[in-house]
Protein backbone atom coordinates (compact mmCIF):
# COMPACT_ATOMS: atom_id res chain seq x y z
CA UNK A 1 0.00 0.00 0.00
CA UNK A 2 2.38 2.72 1.18
CA UNK A 3 5.61 0.88 1.87
CA UNK A 4 4.99 1.48 5.57
CA UNK A 5 4.26 -1.34 7.97
CA UNK A 6 0.65 -1.16 9.14
CA UNK A 7 -1.51 -2.44 11.95
CA UNK A 8 -5.13 -2.18 13.01
CA UNK A 9 -5.66 -0.54 16.39
CA UNK A 10 -7.62 -2.47 18.98
CA UNK A 11 -11.21 -1.24 18.91
CA UNK A 12 -12.30 0.29 22.21
CA UNK A 13 -8.79 0.99 23.54
CA UNK A 14 -8.72 3.98 25.87
CA UNK A 15 -6.11 6.50 24.73
CA UNK A 16 -4.80 9.23 27.03
CA UNK A 17 -4.06 12.90 26.41
CA UNK A 18 -2.41 15.29 28.83
CA UNK A 19 -4.32 18.57 28.62
CA UNK A 20 -4.54 22.00 30.11
CA UNK A 21 -7.75 22.20 32.19
CA UNK A 22 -8.57 25.50 30.44
CA UNK A 23 -8.69 24.03 26.93
CA UNK A 24 -12.17 24.26 25.43
CA UNK A 25 -11.80 20.96 23.58
CA UNK A 26 -8.79 18.82 24.53
CA UNK A 27 -9.65 16.36 21.73
CA UNK A 28 -9.51 18.99 18.98
CA UNK A 29 -6.95 17.94 16.33
CA UNK A 30 -6.84 21.33 14.57
CA UNK A 31 -4.09 22.86 16.76
CA UNK A 32 -1.50 20.38 15.45
CA UNK A 33 -2.79 20.98 11.90
CA UNK A 34 -1.76 24.63 12.27
CA UNK A 35 1.41 24.27 14.34
CA UNK A 36 2.63 20.80 13.42
CA UNK A 37 4.06 18.13 15.64
CA UNK A 38 6.39 15.15 15.48
CA UNK A 39 4.35 13.37 12.77
CA UNK A 40 2.73 16.25 10.89
CA UNK A 41 4.27 19.42 9.50
CA UNK A 42 2.87 22.88 10.31
CA UNK A 43 -0.09 23.98 8.15
CA UNK A 44 -0.91 20.40 7.19
CA UNK A 45 -3.57 17.98 8.43
CA UNK A 46 -5.41 17.55 11.75
CA UNK A 47 -3.53 15.29 14.15
CA UNK A 48 -4.40 14.32 17.70
CA UNK A 49 -1.41 13.23 19.77
CA UNK A 50 -2.28 10.51 22.29
CA UNK A 51 -0.54 8.26 24.81
CA UNK A 52 -1.22 4.54 24.80
CA UNK A 53 -0.82 4.09 28.56
CA UNK A 54 -0.46 5.93 31.84
CA UNK A 55 3.33 5.46 32.08
CA UNK A 56 3.79 7.18 28.71
CA UNK A 57 1.44 10.03 29.69
CA UNK A 58 3.48 10.57 32.88
CA UNK A 59 6.73 10.52 30.89
CA UNK A 60 5.35 13.09 28.45
CA UNK A 61 4.30 15.43 31.23
CA UNK A 62 7.62 14.97 33.04
CA UNK A 63 9.38 16.10 29.87
CA UNK A 64 7.19 19.17 29.52
CA UNK A 65 7.50 20.27 33.15
CA UNK A 66 11.29 19.81 33.30
CA UNK A 67 11.69 23.51 32.41
CA UNK A 68 9.03 24.79 34.81
CA UNK A 69 10.32 27.02 37.63
CA UNK A 70 8.33 24.95 40.16
CA UNK A 71 7.67 21.32 40.98
CA UNK A 72 4.48 19.31 40.27
CA UNK A 73 3.60 19.23 43.97
CA UNK A 74 3.41 23.06 43.86
CA UNK A 75 0.53 23.04 41.37
CA UNK A 76 -2.98 24.02 42.38
CA UNK A 77 -5.41 21.26 41.45
CA UNK A 78 -7.55 23.61 39.33
CA UNK A 79 -4.53 24.71 37.25
CA UNK A 80 -2.68 21.40 36.94
CA UNK A 81 -2.76 19.31 33.76
CA UNK A 82 -5.63 16.85 33.51
CA UNK A 83 -5.64 13.47 31.84
CA UNK A 84 -8.27 13.07 29.16
CA UNK A 85 -9.25 9.49 28.36
CA UNK A 86 -10.81 8.86 24.95
CA UNK A 87 -11.67 6.16 22.46
CA UNK A 88 -11.37 6.33 18.69
CA UNK A 89 -13.73 5.23 15.95
CA UNK A 90 -13.56 1.52 15.12
CA UNK A 91 -11.36 0.03 12.42
CA UNK A 92 -8.41 2.42 12.52
CA UNK A 93 -5.53 1.23 10.30
CA UNK A 94 -2.27 3.05 11.13
CA UNK A 95 1.41 3.02 10.28
CA UNK A 96 3.28 0.86 12.76
CA UNK A 97 6.56 2.45 13.84
CA UNK A 98 7.30 0.32 16.91
CA UNK A 99 8.90 -2.92 15.73
CA UNK A 100 12.24 -3.18 13.96
CA UNK A 101 10.38 -3.98 10.74
CA UNK A 102 8.11 -0.96 11.18
CA UNK A 103 11.02 1.38 11.88
CA UNK A 104 12.96 0.10 8.87
CA UNK A 105 9.92 0.45 6.58
CA UNK A 106 9.56 4.05 7.78
CA UNK A 107 13.24 4.77 7.11
CA UNK A 108 13.94 5.47 10.78
CA UNK A 109 16.83 4.06 12.81
CA UNK A 110 16.09 0.84 14.70
CA UNK A 111 17.31 2.71 17.80
CA UNK A 112 14.34 5.14 17.51
CA UNK A 113 13.55 7.38 19.33
CA UNK A 114 17.33 7.86 19.31
CA UNK A 115 19.35 8.30 16.16
CA UNK A 116 22.64 6.65 15.28
CA UNK A 117 24.56 9.17 17.44
CA UNK A 118 22.29 8.78 20.47
CA UNK A 119 20.30 12.02 20.03
CA UNK A 120 16.51 12.15 19.83
CA UNK A 121 15.34 11.84 16.21
CA UNK A 122 13.99 15.23 15.17
CA UNK A 123 10.59 16.15 13.82
CA UNK A 124 12.10 16.78 10.39
CA UNK A 125 12.74 13.02 10.01
CA UNK A 126 9.32 11.96 11.35
CA UNK A 127 7.02 14.44 9.58
CA UNK A 128 7.59 12.92 6.10
CA UNK A 129 6.62 9.51 7.54
CA UNK A 130 3.38 10.97 8.90
CA UNK A 131 2.68 12.70 5.58
CA UNK A 132 3.30 9.40 3.74
CA UNK A 133 0.91 7.58 6.11
CA UNK A 134 -1.75 10.26 5.62
CA UNK A 135 -1.34 10.18 1.83
CA UNK A 136 -1.75 6.39 1.91
CA UNK A 137 -5.11 6.77 3.68
CA UNK A 138 -3.85 5.51 7.03
CA UNK A 139 -5.43 6.95 10.18
CA UNK A 140 -2.20 7.73 11.97
CA UNK A 141 1.18 6.60 13.23
CA UNK A 142 1.56 4.34 16.28
CA UNK A 143 5.11 4.73 17.49
CA UNK A 144 7.65 4.50 20.24
CA UNK A 145 7.49 7.59 22.44
CA UNK A 146 10.30 10.11 22.06
CA UNK A 147 9.88 10.89 25.78
CA UNK A 148 10.91 7.38 26.85
CA UNK A 149 14.40 7.14 25.43
CA UNK A 150 14.57 3.39 26.05
CA UNK A 151 11.75 2.90 23.53
CA UNK A 152 9.23 1.49 26.01
CA UNK A 153 6.53 4.18 25.77
CA UNK A 154 3.88 4.10 23.05
CA UNK A 155 2.08 6.99 21.41
CA UNK A 156 -0.35 7.55 18.59
CA UNK A 157 -0.53 10.46 16.20
CA UNK A 158 -4.14 10.03 15.04
CA UNK A 159 -5.40 11.52 11.78
CA UNK A 160 -9.20 11.93 11.83
CA UNK A 161 -10.74 10.66 8.57
CA UNK A 162 -13.03 13.69 8.19
CA UNK A 163 -13.95 16.84 10.09
CA UNK A 164 -16.78 14.85 11.71
CA UNK A 165 -14.49 12.00 12.80
CA UNK A 166 -13.78 12.55 16.48
CA UNK A 167 -12.21 10.91 19.46
CA UNK A 168 -14.91 10.21 22.06
CA UNK A 169 -14.33 11.51 25.58
CA UNK A 170 -14.48 8.77 28.21
CA UNK A 171 -13.45 10.80 31.25
CA UNK A 172 -11.27 13.62 32.49
CA UNK A 173 -9.03 12.80 35.46
CA UNK A 174 -7.66 15.41 37.89
CA UNK A 175 -3.87 15.75 38.17
CA UNK A 176 -3.63 14.42 41.73
CA UNK A 177 -5.43 11.25 40.64
CA UNK A 178 -3.23 10.37 37.67
CA UNK A 179 0.25 11.90 37.85
CA UNK A 180 1.52 10.41 41.08
CA UNK A 181 2.31 6.69 40.87
CA UNK A 182 0.62 4.59 43.53
CA UNK A 183 2.67 4.02 46.67
CA UNK A 184 4.47 0.70 46.95
CA UNK A 185 2.88 -1.75 49.38
CA UNK A 186 4.44 -1.64 52.84
CA UNK A 187 5.60 -4.69 54.72
N, C-alpha and C positions, 0 to 999 in steps of 0.2 A: 504493500500500500504506500508507505511513505519512506521505507528504509529504516524507520524507527521500530524498536521493539514495542509491543503494545500489550495491554492487559485490560481486563474489565474490572472495574471497581466493585467491591461487594455492595450489593443493594442494602440500604438501611444503615450503613456504617455512620456513626456519629463523628463528624469532623469538628475540630475546635479552632476558634479564632480569638486571638487576644485583641481586645478592643478598648478604646477610650469610652468611658461611660457616657460621655457627652455626644457621641456620634449618633446622628439621627437614624441611620440604617447601617449597622456594622456588617451586613451581608451584601452591601452594594459593591459591585465589581467595577464601577465606572471610575473610581479614583485611580486604580492601577492602569486603566486604559489611557488616562491623561498623563500620568507621571511615570509609568513604567514600573518594572520590578525585575526580579531575577530572570523570569521566563517570558516577559513581554516588554518590548521597547516602548518608550514614551510615545504618546499619540498613536496608539495602535488599537488593540482589542480589549474588551472587558476581561479582567482576570481577578479571581478571588483567591487569595492566598490562605491556605488552611493547614493546620497541624493534624497529623493522623492520631496522635495520642497526647496524653497529659505531660509526659516527660519532655516531648518535643516542644510543646507550648511553653513549659517552664524555661527550657533552654533558650527559646526565642526571646522571651521577656528578659531573661538574665542578660542576654546580649544587648538588648535595647537600653536597659537601665544601667549598664556599666558606666556610662558617662554622666549619669545623674549626679547632682551635688549632694544627694541624700540617699539613705538606704530604704529598702522596701518597707521595713517596719516603721518608718517615719510617715508613711502615706496615710491620709485620711481615707476611710472606707469609701466615702462618696466620690473621691477623686482618683482612686486607684483603678488600674486596668481590670476589666471584667473578662471572663471567659465566656464566649458565645459558642454554644453547641448547636450544630445544624446537620441536617441530612441533605443529600443531593437527589435530583431526579434519578430514576432507575435507568440501568443500562448504559452507564457512562464508560466509554472506551477511551483510554488515555495512553500517552507515551509512558513507557516504563523505563525510568532512569535510576534504578536501584541496583540491579544485578550487574555482574561484569559484562554480560551480553548486552544488556540495555545501555550501559555506559558506552561500550564500544560502538554500538549502532548509532548513538547520538554524537559520536566523535569527541567524547569527553574522556579524561584520564580515568583509569580504573581506580585511582586513588581518590576520586571525587568524594567529598567536596574540596579536597586539596589537589593542587596541580603537581607537576613533576618536581618542582622545587620546594614543595611543602607550604605554599601560600594558598589561600582560599581562591578558588576559581572565580573569576569576575563575571559580572552580569553580561559583559560583551561576548563571552563565550557561550552563555546559556540562552540569551535572547533569540539567537537564530534557531536554536533547537525548538523553543516554544513557538516561534513563527512557523517552522516546518510542521510541527504537530497541528497547529491551528489550520494551516493550509491543507493538510491531509484530512481535515474533518474530525480530528480527535478532540475530545472534550477537556484536555489538559495534559499536565505532566506530573506524574507521581515520581518523587525523587528522594534522594538522601538529603537531609537537612544540612545547609551550610553552617548552621549554628552548633551542630554536634560534629566536631571535627573528626571524630572516630567513625563517622558514617552510620551511627546507630539510629539517629532520628529520621522520621519520615514526614514529608510534607506533600501537599498537592497544590499546584497552581491550576485552578479550575476555570475553564472557558465556557461560560454559559452559551447554549446553542442559539438562543434568540434573546431579545430584550425581555420576553416574558418568562424565560427560563430562570428560576431562582432557587437558591438554597433555602431550605425551610428551617426556620428557627425552632429548636427543641427546647432550649432553656438558656438563661443568662445566669452565670454564677459569680457571686461577689468574690473579690480578690482574696479575702481572708479564708475563703472556703476552697480555693483551688491552688494558690501559689505555694503555700507552705506544705512540704511533704509531711505525711503522717509521722508521728513520733514512733520510734522503734519500741517494740514491746519490752517492758522491764522484767527482769528476773529470769 
